[in-house]
Amino acid sequence: MKDPLVKIGIFGALAFAAYKLFPKAKTLIKAATTGGRLNVNLSGIQFKKPFGVKFRVVNPTDGELSIKAIAGDVLANGSAIATFSKTDEVKITPNSEQTIVVSLKVNVVSFIPIVTDIVNLKGDSKEILKYLKSINLKVTGTVNAAGIPVTIDQKIY
C-alpha cells in the first residue's frame, strides 16, 4: 500500500460510505428509542360510523413519532370475532397523546356460536347476562411505530 492513489481511493471509499450510512444510522437510532417508548392503550369502542376501536397513543419523547400501521384482532374466548387495521400514517407530536380510531371488521361466522348459546338460554335475562359476563374479550395486535413493532395485548372484559 505504498501507492498514494490506493490510499486516497480507500480513504475516499470509506468517507463516502460513512457519509451515506450516518444519516441512516441516526434515523434507525431515533426510531429505536422513540418506538420503544411508545405507550398504546385501548381506550374504547366507537359505535358511530366508522365503527372501530379507539387507541390512546402517548409519545413521551422529545421527537416526533410516526405510526405507520396498526393491525390486530378482537378475541372472544380465544376466537377472532373482529379484525382491525389502519395503514394510513399518523404523526404523534413530541410529549403528547392522540386518540386513533381504527376501523373494525366483524367476523360474522365467529358470532354464530355466541348467538346460538344466547338463543338456547330462551330469553332468561339473568342467564344471558351471566353468559355474556363469562366471555373473555381481548384485543391483540401490533403497532408499527417508526419501524419498531409494539405489541398490543389488552383484556377488555
C-alpha positions, 0 to 999 in steps of 0.5 A: 500500500505504498501507492498514494492513489490506493490510499486516497481511493480507500480513504475516499471509499470509506468517507463516502460510505460513512457519509451515506450510512450516518444519516441512516444510522441516526434515523434507525437510532431515533426510531429505536428509542422513540418506538420503544417508548411508545405507550398504546392503550385501548381506550374504547369502542366507537359505535358511530360510523366508522365503527372501530376501536379507539387507541390512546397513543402517548409519545413521551419523547422529545421527537416526533413519532410516526405510526405507520400501521396498526393491525390486530384482532378482537378475541372472544374466548380465544376466537377472532370475532373482529379484525382491525387495521389502519395503514394510513400514517399518523404523526404523534407530536413530541410529549403528547397523546392522540386518540386513533380510531381504527376501523373494525371488521366483524367476523360474522361466522365467529358470532354464530356460536355466541348467538346460538348459546344466547338463543338456547338460554330462551330469553332468561335475562339473568342467564344471558347476562351471566353468559355474556359476563363469562366471555373473555374479550381481548384485543391483540395486535401490533403497532408499527411505530417508526419501524419498531413493532409494539405489541398490543395485548389488552383484556377488555372484559 
